[in-house]
């Protein structure tokens, strides 16, 4: 009897360790998810004429196939068949090395599929009415182009944006123009699940920031980060906001100084986009806070405001949080680090 009780206590302890910050147990929530690898079908050696192969891809991936060729590769639907064939063949030849690297990095995609599935279990728990796709489609596209996407019928994962931050081609000029170091350092395999859940959060709650003052935009960004933290409870905060670990530690250490930046300069109610973009958009740093500071510091501050508000309103659901007016939330939070 004592031995049985001890075993039960051990299992209870292990279960509590897995429920970080009081996260609900979602293990019983069923999520059907199937992964298709578009890049394997595109890059696989095939004796058939490429035109036939492209037709097969369009049939196998009826929605994504068209989007891939027309939007991701920028093929013109009016092109003659031989022009399209040559263009796609040129892409396949140029990106063979990228595909080969992805084959090594993602020899087993199952762990990343499981990451997505786990996030979707939390989505289903908190937002039971939301109907998310049940397919994951991986692909290889231009390095300076699209990455992870959410469509009506699939979660799309651009493997070319997850080959590891030290992948040599990320340092090329054409990629750096679109994805400089402070962005491409996030091009890790482990950010697949984060990006997929972020896209779902933005689908649930599209951002509409036009003409809103800075503090409201900060709060709206903070709301979405708060929701992401609930949907990915085992993920460290710095990964959710896109900082390095050191940057986030520095932000918490200097939280009062960050807030004073907005208060002392009377930025909070500013509607000047030239000011706003410096604090809620991606950037290498926040100029006023020094070289080691991260960009997007307004989103960090907004996140802390939302945390403060939710501490005062512990019974409020995520849906209720997202429906709360940003200015009202800010006033009621009475945030002052």
C-alpha positions in Angstrom: 0.0 0.0 0.0 2.8 2.4 1.0 4.7 1.5 -2.3 1.6 2.2 -4.3 1.0 5.5 -2.6 4.7 6.5 -3.3 4.3 5.7 -7.0 1.2 7.8 -7.2 3.0 10.7 -5.5 5.9 10.5 -7.9 3.5 10.5 -10.9 1.7 13.5 -9.4 5.0 15.4 -8.9 6.0 14.7 -12.5 2.7 15.8 -13.8 2.9 19.1 -11.8 6.4 19.7 -13.3 4.9 19.4 -16.8 2.3 22.0 -16.0 4.4 25.1 -16.1 2.8 28.2 -14.5 -0.5 26.4 -14.0 -0.9 25.5 -17.6 -3.9 23.3 -18.2 -3.6 19.6 -19.0 -4.4 19.3 -22.7 -3.1 15.8 -23.2 -6.6 14.5 -23.7 -7.4 16.9 -26.5 -7.3 15.2 -29.9 -5.7 17.1 -32.8 -5.6 15.4 -36.2 -2.6 16.6 -38.1 -1.0 15.3 -41.2 2.3 16.6 -42.7 3.0 16.7 -46.4 6.4 17.6 -47.8 6.0 19.6 -51.0 9.8 20.2 -51.3 10.4 16.4 -51.6 7.9 16.2 -54.5 9.4 19.2 -56.2 13.1 18.4 -55.9 12.9 14.6 -56.2 14.6 13.2 -59.4 11.9 12.4 -61.9 12.3 11.0 -65.4 9.0 12.5 -66.4 8.8 15.9 -68.2 8.9 18.8 -65.8 5.6 20.0 -67.2 4.0 16.7 -66.2 5.6 16.9 -62.8 4.2 20.4 -62.2 0.7 19.3 -63.2 1.0 16.4 -60.7 2.1 18.9 -58.0 -0.9 21.1 -58.7 -3.2 18.1 -58.4 -1.6 16.9 -55.2 -1.5 20.3 -53.6 -4.5 22.0 -55.2 -4.4 25.2 -53.2 -0.8 25.5 -52.1 0.6 24.5 -55.5 -0.9 27.4 -57.2 0.2 29.8 -54.5 3.7 28.4 -54.5 4.2 29.0 -58.2 2.3 32.2 -58.6 3.0 34.0 -55.4 6.1 32.5 -53.8 8.1 31.9 -57.0 6.4 34.9 -58.8 5.6 32.9 -61.9 3.2 34.7 -64.2 0.2 32.5 -65.1 0.3 33.9 -68.6 3.7 32.5 -69.3 4.0 29.9 -72.0 4.5 26.3 -70.7 8.2 26.2 -71.8 8.9 29.5 -70.0 7.4 28.3 -66.8 9.2 25.0 -67.1 12.6 26.7 -67.5 12.0 29.1 -64.7 11.0 26.4 -62.2 14.0 24.3 -63.4 16.3 27.2 -62.8 14.9 27.5 -59.2 15.4 23.8 -58.5 18.9 23.9 -59.8 19.8 27.1 -57.8 18.3 25.7 -54.6 19.5 22.2 -54.7 22.0 22.9 -51.9 19.3 24.5 -49.8 17.1 21.4 -50.3 20.0 19.1 -49.5 20.7 21.0 -46.2 17.0 20.8 -45.3 17.1 17.0 -45.8 19.9 16.8 -43.3 18.4 19.2 -40.7 14.9 17.8 -41.0 15.8 14.1 -41.4 13.0 13.6 -38.9 10.3 16.2 -38.9 8.1 14.4 -36.3 9.4 16.5 -33.3 8.4 19.7 -35.1 5.0 18.3 -36.0 4.5 17.4 -32.4 5.4 21.0 -31.3 2.7 22.3 -33.6 0.2 19.7 -32.4 0.9 20.6 -28.8 0.3 24.3 -29.5 -2.9 23.4 -31.4 -4.1 21.5 -28.3 -3.9 24.7 -26.3 -5.5 26.6 -29.1 -8.4 24.2 -29.0 -8.6 24.4 -25.2 -8.7 28.2 -25.0 -10.5 28.9 -28.3 -12.8 25.9 -28.9 -14.7 27.5 -31.7 -11.6 28.2 -33.8 -11.2 25.8 -36.7 -7.6 25.5 -37.6 -6.2 23.5 -40.5 -5.4 19.8 -40.0 -2.5 19.7 -42.6 1.1 20.9 -42.4 2.8 21.5 -45.7 6.6 22.0 -45.7 8.3 23.6 -48.7 11.5 25.3 -49.9 11.2 28.8 -51.3 13.5 31.8 -52.1 15.6 32.7 -49.0 14.7 36.3 -49.3 11.0 35.6 -49.7 8.1 34.1 -47.7 8.6 31.8 -44.8 5.9 30.3 -42.6 2.3 31.0 -43.7 -1.2 30.2 -42.6 -3.8 29.5 -45.2 -7.4 28.4 -45.0 -6.6 24.7 -45.4 -3.0 24.3 -44.2 -0.2 25.4 -41.9 2.7 26.2 -44.2 6.3 25.8 -43.0 9.2 27.3 -45.0 12.0 25.0 -44.2 14.5 27.4 -45.9 13.9 29.8 -42.9 14.8 27.2 -40.3 18.2 25.8 -41.3 20.1 27.3 -38.3 21.2 30.8 -37.7 24.7 30.1 -38.9 23.7 28.7 -42.3 26.1 30.4 -44.7 23.5 31.6 -47.2 21.7 33.7 -44.6 24.8 36.0 -44.7 24.4 36.7 -48.4 23.7 40.3 -49.4 20.3 39.5 -51.0 19.0 37.8 -47.9 20.4 40.4 -45.5 18.5 43.1 -47.3 15.3 41.4 -46.3 16.3 39.5 -43.2 19.2 41.2 -41.4 21.0 39.4 -38.6 18.6 40.4 -35.9 15.9 38.5 -37.8 17.8 35.7 -39.4 19.3 34.6 -36.1 15.8 33.3 -35.4 16.0 31.0 -38.4 16.3 28.0 -36.2 14.5 24.6 -36.4 13.0 25.3 -33.0 11.1 28.4 -34.0 8.8 26.4 -36.3 6.1 25.8 -33.7 6.4 29.4 -32.4 5.9 30.9 -35.9 2.9 28.6 -36.6 1.2 29.5 -33.4 1.9 33.2 -33.9 0.2 33.0 -37.3 -2.8 31.4 -35.7 -3.0 34.1 -33.0 -2.8 36.8 -35.8 -5.6 34.9 -37.6 -7.7 34.8 -34.5 -7.0 38.4 -33.7 -5.8 40.4 -36.7 -3.8 43.5 -35.9 -5.6 46.8 -36.7 -3.2 49.5 -35.5 -4.1 52.3 -37.9 -4.2 55.7 -36.2 -3.9 54.3 -32.7 -1.6 56.1 -30.3 1.6 54.3 -29.3 0.4 53.0 -25.9 -2.6 51.3 -27.5 -0.4 49.7 -30.1 2.0 48.6 -27.3 -0.9 47.0 -25.4 -2.3 45.3 -28.5 1.1 43.8 -29.2 1.3 42.8 -25.5 -2.1 41.1 -25.6 -0.9 38.8 -28.4 2.3 38.0 -26.7 0.3 37.1 -23.5 -1.9 34.8 -25.6 1.1 33.2 -27.2 2.7 32.5 -23.8 -0.5 30.7 -22.8 -0.6 28.6 -26.0 3.1 27.8 -25.7 3.6 27.5 -22.0 6.8 25.5 -22.2 8.5 28.0 -24.5 10.9 30.6 -22.9 9.7 34.2 -23.2 12.7 35.5 -25.1 11.8 33.2 -28.0 8.2 34.4 -28.1 9.2 38.0 -28.5 12.2 37.3 -30.7 15.0 38.5 -28.4 18.1 36.8 -27.3 18.1 35.5 -23.8 20.5 38.2 -22.8 18.4 40.9 -24.3 15.3 39.8 -22.4 17.2 39.6 -19.1 18.5 43.1 -19.8 15.0 44.3 -20.5 13.7 43.0 -17.2 16.7 44.4 -15.4 16.0 47.9 -16.9 12.2 47.7 -17.0 11.8 51.0 -15.1 14.2 52.8 -17.5 12.3 51.4 -20.5 9.1 52.7 -19.1 10.6 56.1 -18.3 11.7 56.4 -21.9 8.0 56.5 -23.0 6.7 58.6 -20.0 9.4 61.3 -19.9 9.3 61.9 -23.6 5.5 62.0 -23.7 5.4 59.2 -26.3 2.5 57.2 -24.9 -0.3 59.1 -26.6 1.8 59.9 -29.7 0.2 59.1 -33.1 3.3 60.1 -35.0 4.2 57.0 -37.1 7.8 58.1 -37.3 7.9 57.7 -33.5 5.7 54.7 -33.2 7.6 52.5 -35.7 10.8 52.9 -33.6 9.2 51.0 -30.7 6.7 48.5 -32.0 8.4 47.3 -35.1 11.4 45.0 -35.6 14.8 46.6 -35.2 18.4 45.9 -34.3 18.2 48.0 -31.1 16.4 50.8 -29.3 18.7 53.8 -30.0 18.0 55.6 -26.6 18.8 52.4 -24.6 22.2 51.5 -26.1 23.8 49.0 -28.4 22.9 46.0 -26.3 19.2 46.8 -26.2 16.7 45.0 -28.4 14.3 46.6 -30.9 10.6 46.3 -30.6 10.9 47.5 -27.0 7.3 48.9 -26.9 6.0 45.4 -27.4 8.0 44.2 -24.3 6.5 47.1 -22.3 3.0 46.4 -23.6 3.4 42.7 -22.5 4.3 43.8 -19.0 1.2 46.1 -18.9 -1.0 43.2 -19.9 0.5 40.9 -17.3 -0.2 43.5 -14.7 -3.8 43.8 -15.8 -4.3 40.1 -15.8 -2.8 39.8 -12.3 -5.6 42.2 -11.2 -8.2 40.2 -13.2 -7.3 36.6 -12.8 -10.7 35.3 -13.8 -10.7 37.0 -17.2 -10.5 34.6 -20.1 -8.2 35.1 -23.1 -11.2 35.9 -25.3 -12.3 38.6 -22.8 -8.8 39.9 -22.6 -8.6 40.3 -26.4 -12.0 42.1 -26.4 -10.9 44.6 -23.7 -10.2 48.1 -25.1 -6.5 48.8 -25.1 -6.8 52.2 -23.5 -9.1 50.9 -20.8 -6.7 48.0 -20.1 -3.8 50.5 -19.8 -5.7 52.7 -17.4 -6.9 49.9 -15.2 -3.5 48.1 -15.1 -1.8 51.1 -13.5 1.5 49.8 -14.6 4.5 51.4 -12.9 7.7 49.3 -12.7 
